[in-house]
Amino acid sequence: MEIIGIVKKLFDIQKFDSGFQKREIVITTEEAYPQNILIEFIQEKVDLLENIKPKDKVKIFINLRGREWTNPEGIIRYFNSIQGWRIEHHSRSVGTSNKTSITSPSLSSDDFDDLPF
């Protein structure tokens, strides 16, 4: 799947004691009812956002992830996340795109089963 939009916000890299790291980006879609979509890049994929800036038009290739998690009280919760694995800059002109493409191999969400997100 892919999402095209304008970068609204780019968050700092979050690093956890376990060695896990992620970086989040918010893009605003360009449609009749624009949506602000939060997308996370995890582990080595955080590097894909190095040259991305607010107001850039981008195409992000994504995977939808869902997870079941049982909290300490035994209550089961469900979480969804949108994980980016490739990003391309796009020009603002219709039908044209910049040739810049940044990609890396995909990780499985099963690699991080102990995380509640």
C-alpha positions in Angstrom: 0.0 0.0 0.0 1.0 3.6 -0.4 0.0 7.0 0.8 0.8 10.3 -0.9 0.7 13.6 1.0 2.5 16.6 2.3 4.7 16.3 5.4 3.1 18.1 8.3 5.3 17.0 11.1 8.5 15.0 11.6 9.2 13.8 15.1 12.6 13.0 16.7 14.0 9.5 16.8 12.8 7.6 19.9 15.3 5.1 21.3 14.4 2.5 23.9 16.6 0.6 26.4 15.9 -2.6 24.5 17.7 -1.2 21.4 14.4 -0.6 19.6 14.1 2.7 17.8 11.4 4.5 15.8 10.6 7.8 14.2 7.2 9.1 13.4 6.0 11.3 10.6 2.6 12.9 9.9 1.5 13.5 6.4 -1.6 15.3 5.2 -3.3 13.7 2.2 -4.5 15.8 -0.7 -8.1 14.8 -1.2 -11.6 16.3 -0.7 -11.4 15.5 3.0 -7.6 15.7 3.8 -6.5 13.3 6.5 -3.5 13.7 8.9 -1.9 10.2 8.9 0.7 9.2 11.5 3.3 6.7 10.0 6.1 5.1 12.0 9.5 4.0 10.7 11.3 1.5 12.9 14.8 0.2 13.5 17.1 1.0 10.5 14.2 2.5 8.5 14.4 5.7 10.6 17.4 6.6 8.4 14.9 6.9 5.4 13.6 10.1 6.9 17.0 11.9 7.1 16.4 14.1 4.0 12.7 14.6 4.5 11.4 18.1 5.6 8.1 19.6 6.5 6.1 20.7 3.5 7.8 18.0 1.2 5.4 16.1 -1.0 6.1 12.4 -0.5 4.8 8.9 -1.4 5.2 6.5 1.5 4.9 2.7 1.0 3.4 1.2 4.1 2.4 -2.0 5.9 -0.6 -2.1 8.2 0.2 -3.9 11.5 -2.2 -5.2 14.1 -1.4 -6.6 17.5 -3.1 -8.2 20.4 -1.6 -7.3 23.8 -2.6 -8.5 27.3 -2.0 -5.9 30.0 -0.8 -6.9 33.6 -4.5 -7.0 34.7 -5.3 -9.6 32.1 -7.3 -7.3 29.8 -6.7 -7.9 26.1 -6.2 -4.8 24.0 -5.7 -4.4 20.3 -3.4 -1.9 18.6 -2.9 -0.9 14.9 0.0 0.8 13.4 1.1 2.1 10.0 4.7 1.3 9.3 6.6 2.9 6.5 9.3 0.9 4.6 10.0 3.1 1.6 9.6 6.8 0.8 9.8 8.9 -2.4 9.9 12.7 -2.9 7.3 13.9 -5.3 7.1 17.2 -7.1 3.9 19.2 -6.6 3.0 19.1 -10.3 0.3 16.6 -11.3 1.6 13.5 -13.0 5.3 14.1 -12.4 7.5 12.8 -9.6 11.1 13.3 -8.5 13.3 10.3 -9.1 14.5 10.2 -5.5 13.6 6.9 -3.9 14.7 5.6 -0.5 14.1 2.0 0.5 15.2 -0.7 2.8 14.1 -4.3 3.4 10.9 -5.0 5.4 10.8 -6.1 9.0 8.1 -8.3 10.4 6.0 -7.0 13.3 6.7 -10.4 14.9 10.2 -9.2 15.6 8.8 -7.0 18.4 6.1 -9.1 20.0 6.8 -7.8 23.5 5.9 -4.2 22.6 2.4 -2.9 23.3 2.4 -0.7 20.2 
